[in-house]
Amino acid sequence: MNLIKLNLLKFFGIKIKTKKDKISWNEFIQHTDTGNAPHLLSKKDKETLDKANIIRVSGRSVCKYCKKSYSDHGQVKGALWLTRLCDGRLVKL
């Protein structure tokens, strides 16, 4: 979702909840103890990981789109040690 749409949704107070934010039990148990399941990664997430384009941030940081802390954002299916922010970036807390 692009930034313009996110800002419009924020302006009108619409909260986005997608099924992508939730990981089912069957998907969860496919991850190793280190939180990896490469076969569950989306193509875009795999490309981001391959480029090593991941930054480390504090879980207390506040998202400028939803005003929640980064630790309140969803995990990435296939790499549970990553968090997906509202703007689509992947970060390590």
N, C-alpha and C positions, 0 to 999 in steps of 0.2 A: 504494500500500500504506500502510495507516495505521501510526501510531507504535506501537500496541500489538502489532500483528503483527510489526513490525520488532524490537521488544524481545524478544518471545518467540523469534523466530528467532535473535537474537543470544545469548539465554540458552542455547539448545540447541546453539549452535555451527553452525547451518545457514547456508551461504553461498548467496546468491541470484545466479544467473547466468541472464539472460534474453537472448533474441535481440535485444531492444531495445537492449542494451548494445553490440552490435556493428553496425558499419555495413559493408554489403557494398561491394565495389569498384564495382559499377554505381551504387549510391546515392552513393558518395563522388565519383565523377567528374561527377555532376550539380551539385555545388557550384561556386560561382564562386571566384576566387582569394581573395576575402575570407571564404570559408567559409559563404556563404548559399545556400540553396535553399528558398525559401518554400513551394514545392509539396510538400516533404517534411515540413514541420512538422506535428506533431499539432495538433488543435484546442486542446487545453489549453496547449501550448507557445506557440501563436500568441497566445492570450489573455494569457498572462503577458508576452510580448514587447510586445504592444499597450499593456499597462498600465505598461510600463517598470519592472516590478517585479524588476529584476536588480541584485544588489549585486556589487561587486568584492571579491575575497578573495585571500589568499595561497595559492598551491598547496601550501605547506608545512603549512597548517592541517590538523588531524587530525579526521576524522569521528568523532563520538561513538557512532555505531552500529557501524561496521566497523573502527574504529581505523586505517584507512589514510589516507594524505594525500589531500587533495582532488585533487591532480594524478593520482592513481591511479584516479579515477572516470571514467566514460564520457562521451563527447561527446554533444551533442544533435543528432540527425538533422535537418538543415535549417538548423542554425546551429552550425557546428563550433567557433565561438569560445566557446560556452557549455559548461558542465559540469553534469551532473545528479548531485546528491548522493543518498545513501541515503534521505533523508526527502522526496525529490521536488523540492526547491528547485533552481532554476537559478541558477548563479553564473558570473561572468566571472573567470578566474584572472589 
